[in-house]
Each structure stands twice: as structure tokens, then as C-alpha cells.
Amino acid sequence: MAAITASMVGELRARTDAPMMECKKALTEADGDLGRAEEILRVKLGNKAGKAASRVTAEGVVATAVVDGVGAMVEVNCETDFVSKNDAFLAFVSAVAGLIATSAPADVAALSALPLSQEGFGPTVEDVRKGLIGKIGENMTIRRFQRYAAGNKLATYLHGTRIGVVVEFDGDDVAAKDVAMHVAAMKPAALSSAEVSAELVEKERKIATEKAAESGKPADIVAKMVEGSVQKFLKEVSLLDQVFVKAADGKQTVAAMLKEKATNVKGFTLYVVGEGIEKKVDDFAAEVAAQVAAAKGQ
């Protein structure tokens, strides 16, 4: 039997985009014949991983894990809502969340290189991802993750599988859980006004300036109108300044509620599946019309 070298496995993987272990198995079965091994993989996986790699992944799930006081949250995307409910896909996301908590990867590339075996695929997270792409026939991507080291208390909240929140805090567990639910509902941009990004503030200032300019009022009045609009915006997007969703009087802020409960929120992370990803919208009627027109032109 021919010896299967790392370079042979690498070449086959480059040709097919199939998981490393699947390439090795195919080469062994083909006795080192690259052409035959490629055929074996195409029969087994349909070369789906390579074909799927360019497709937009705007659906997916958010998962959390807390292991020995260390917390993690990850967003893993797929192409359709149907696959986001697939048991193998969900098991993969859950395993990845656990690995983030226990292994502290620096980024997605480091996470992808961690050891993992699932559904006969492996030995790394990346190999399992590509194996599942081949099996399910849909592109999947690990988009982002956040890890919280041991030390502070953590509260997590998942709204279904599409919205996830982790809150880092000291104090009352119930109050922190309520804050996590509040974050999921109100989607603040930052913990406090001072932490709102300069880019977001500048964008709002530009909008406020354009609106104020239409008033035709003197420059000094316009400047005050702009500043007032920006300050109002900061309160609306800052967690501590927002009106608490469960406030009995409809006025109590999150900061006031936390003070009442002797609780201090140190930070939070909010993930919404597909946020910021441009989704492809298929216009079926237009597609049919185009096909009819093309047929008439033949």
C-alpha cells in the first residue's frame, strides 16, 4: 500500500475543500491515487463544501456556555432557518461554545484549530465544520465569540436561539438576569454614555445637524438643538440610562434598579444572529419573468 503523506493530503484538500481526515481516508482507499481519491470524496460528500463556501450565511444560532465560572458566547451562521434547527448543527455550536470556555482561543482561526470530533469528522473544529457542510449541503461559518474569564459573576440569557446576552456583574443574581433580558429587548449600544463609540455618536450628530439646519434658526440655537439631540440619543442607547423594561412606574432607569438591588454591572455582550450581514433576497416573480422573456427571445 502506498504511503499517504501530508503533502498528498494537503493537495487533495486544496482540490476538494473536504475535511483533512476525509482526505486521508479517501487517499488510503484509493491507495494514494489523487484522482481516484477525489472521485471518492465527490461521491461521498458531493464536493458540497467547496461549492457552499461562497454562499451567504445570515441565519444561524447563538449559544452560551459557563464552565467553572468561565463564560462564552458564540454565533455560528448557516444559510437557512431550516438548518439552524438541525440537530448536528446545534450539537456543533454547543461543542464550540464549550471549547471557547475551556480552551481560551485568541480568535476564530485559533478556535478552528482546536481538537473536536463529531459525526465521524475531525480531528479539529474546522474539519468538523467542513464535514458538516458536506453532509448537510449548506455553508456554515463561525462568525464571532466572546469569552469571560473566571472572577466575576455571569448571567446569561438566550431569547430562542437568535438573541444571546452575557452580563458580567457583582451582586444579586435575579437583578443581573433581569438586566440580561432587558438587554435582549432594548439592545443598548453600550453600558454607559461614555462608552458609546465615537463613530456612532458622530453619525447621530451628523443626522441631528442636518435636521436642525432645516429649522432656519440662528447658528447658536442650532448648535444647542444638535447637542440636545445627541444627549437624548446617548441616554436611549446606554444601558444604565435606559428605562428598565420591568419598571413598575415606567420611569425607573436600569442604573436606579441596580442601585436598589446593590448590584454592579461591569459589562455585557449582545449577539443578534445575522446582524449586519447582508442577506440575499430572491425575487421569484422577477426570476420567472426573466426566464419567460429569455425563452421568447430564443
Order of alpha helices (4+ residues) and beta strands (2+ residues): alpha-alpha-alpha-alpha-beta-beta-alpha-alpha-alpha-beta-beta-beta-alpha-alpha-alpha-alpha-beta-alpha
